[in-house]
């Protein structure tokens, strides 16, 4: 989980997609300004981009709701974390009475956004 309570967060848990497929998409938008990240995610054809976009938008909406003086242009993605969730295990019938294990992975997505001005102040300390 996100260690320090800085910025504004959003979480999506038990997402029915492999974390291995979502992490490269998260790497594309990590530490980017919010409008640029949303345009990148909107242009990607992946299911993971749509799921990650929902969580990023939720984090930005949380920030705008909690601080009415903020603007979307003043936000950036401070932290994105894609963690493993539980795995659903099913049996897959094969020939000659055998069975293979079908593993359906899940992931947890955590996003934190922060004001760009605060990011510059933190670097000076």
C-alpha positions as CSV (number, residue, x, y, z in Angstrom):
1,X,0.0,0.0,0.0
2,X,0.9,3.6,-0.3
3,X,3.1,4.4,2.7
4,X,2.8,8.1,3.4
5,X,-0.5,10.0,3.3
6,X,0.5,12.6,0.8
7,X,-1.7,13.6,-2.1
8,X,-5.0,12.1,-2.9
9,X,-5.5,8.4,-3.5
10,X,-7.8,5.9,-5.2
11,X,-7.8,2.1,-5.1
12,X,-9.3,-0.6,-7.3
13,X,-9.2,-4.0,-5.8
14,X,-9.8,-7.5,-7.2
15,X,-9.5,-6.4,-10.9
16,X,-9.8,-9.4,-13.1
17,X,-6.7,-8.9,-15.1
18,X,-3.1,-10.0,-14.7
19,X,-0.8,-7.5,-13.0
20,X,1.9,-8.5,-15.5
21,X,-0.3,-7.0,-18.2
22,X,-1.2,-3.8,-16.3
23,X,2.4,-2.9,-15.1
24,X,3.8,-1.9,-18.5
25,X,0.8,0.4,-19.1
26,X,1.4,2.0,-15.6
27,X,5.0,2.6,-16.5
28,X,4.0,4.6,-19.5
29,X,2.1,7.2,-17.3
30,X,4.0,7.1,-14.0
31,X,5.1,10.6,-12.8
32,X,3.3,12.4,-15.6
33,X,0.9,15.3,-15.4
34,X,-2.7,14.3,-15.0
35,X,-4.0,15.6,-18.4
36,X,-1.1,14.0,-20.3
37,X,-1.6,10.7,-18.5
38,X,-5.3,10.6,-19.3
39,X,-4.6,11.4,-23.0
40,X,-2.0,8.6,-23.2
41,X,-4.4,6.1,-21.5
42,X,-7.3,7.1,-23.7
43,X,-5.2,6.5,-26.8
44,X,-4.1,3.0,-25.8
45,X,-6.1,0.1,-27.1
46,X,-5.5,-2.2,-24.0
47,X,-8.1,-3.3,-21.5
48,X,-5.6,-2.4,-18.7
49,X,-5.4,1.2,-20.0
50,X,-9.1,1.6,-19.6
51,X,-9.1,0.1,-16.1
52,X,-6.1,2.2,-15.0
53,X,-7.7,5.3,-16.5
54,X,-10.7,4.8,-14.3
55,X,-8.6,4.7,-11.1
56,X,-6.5,7.7,-12.2
57,X,-9.7,9.7,-12.9
58,X,-11.1,8.7,-9.5
59,X,-7.9,9.8,-7.7
60,X,-8.1,13.2,-9.5
61,X,-11.8,13.5,-8.7
62,X,-11.0,12.8,-5.1
63,X,-8.4,15.6,-5.1
64,X,-10.8,18.1,-6.8
65,X,-13.5,17.2,-4.3
66,X,-11.4,17.5,-1.2
67,X,-9.6,20.7,-2.3
68,X,-12.0,23.0,-4.3
69,X,-9.2,25.4,-5.3
70,X,-7.2,22.7,-7.2
71,X,-7.2,22.6,-11.0
72,X,-6.8,19.4,-13.1
73,X,-3.8,21.0,-14.8
74,X,-2.1,21.3,-11.4
75,X,-2.1,17.6,-10.7
76,X,0.4,14.9,-11.5
77,X,0.6,11.1,-10.9
78,X,2.8,10.8,-7.8
79,X,2.5,7.1,-7.3
80,X,1.1,4.1,-9.1
81,X,1.2,0.6,-7.6
82,X,0.0,-2.6,-9.3
83,X,-0.1,-5.5,-6.8
84,X,-0.9,-9.1,-7.1
85,X,-4.4,-10.1,-6.0
86,X,-5.8,-13.6,-5.4
87,X,-5.9,-16.2,-8.2
88,X,-9.0,-18.0,-9.2
89,X,-8.2,-21.6,-9.9
90,X,-10.4,-23.7,-12.3
91,X,-9.9,-27.1,-13.8
92,X,-9.7,-27.5,-17.5
93,X,-10.7,-30.9,-18.8
94,X,-8.2,-32.5,-21.2
95,X,-8.0,-35.7,-23.1
96,X,-7.8,-39.2,-21.5
97,X,-9.4,-38.1,-18.3
98,X,-6.7,-35.6,-17.3
99,X,-7.2,-32.1,-16.0
100,X,-5.0,-29.0,-16.2
101,X,-5.2,-26.1,-13.8
102,X,-6.5,-22.8,-15.3
103,X,-5.3,-19.9,-13.2
104,X,-7.1,-16.6,-13.5
105,X,-5.0,-13.8,-11.8
106,X,-6.3,-10.6,-10.3
107,X,-4.6,-7.4,-9.4
108,X,-5.0,-4.4,-7.0
109,X,-4.4,-0.9,-8.5
110,X,-3.4,2.1,-6.2
111,X,-2.9,5.6,-7.6
112,X,-1.9,8.8,-5.8
113,X,-2.1,12.2,-7.4
114,X,-0.5,15.4,-6.0
115,X,-0.3,19.0,-6.7
116,X,2.7,19.9,-9.0
117,X,3.6,22.9,-6.8
118,X,3.9,20.6,-3.8
119,X,6.2,18.3,-5.7
120,X,8.7,21.1,-6.3
121,X,8.7,22.1,-2.6
122,X,9.4,18.5,-1.5
123,X,12.4,18.3,-3.8
124,X,13.9,21.5,-2.3
125,X,13.9,20.0,1.2
